[in-house]
């Protein structure tokens, strides 16, 4: 097992309407750019591959995780990568770890 001393933070990119009804089949852009952000990893949750695109296929579409020496760096990395991704109706919380930063 490998244990790292870095901090991690994850932002969920969700479909418009989630957790209620939502549309599927929206084209996702920016995945390659987000994957190039140092310390960021994009995990597919509710996606499906099409002939030449990645499409939404669930309510929780992507999990974008950032790593950093501090929690602030991890959160900033996750948001930087998440900001490069888009699809119609996409939304995500803008307050991840805000209570930790208020201390």
PyMOL commands that set and color helices and strands:
alter all, ss='L'
color gray80, all
select helices_A, chain A and resi 31-35+71-82+98-102
alter helices_A, ss='H'
color red, helices_A
select strands_A, chain A and resi 7-14+27-28+40-44+47-49+54-56+60-68
alter strands_A, ss='S'
color yellow, strands_A
deselect
rebuild
show_as cartoon
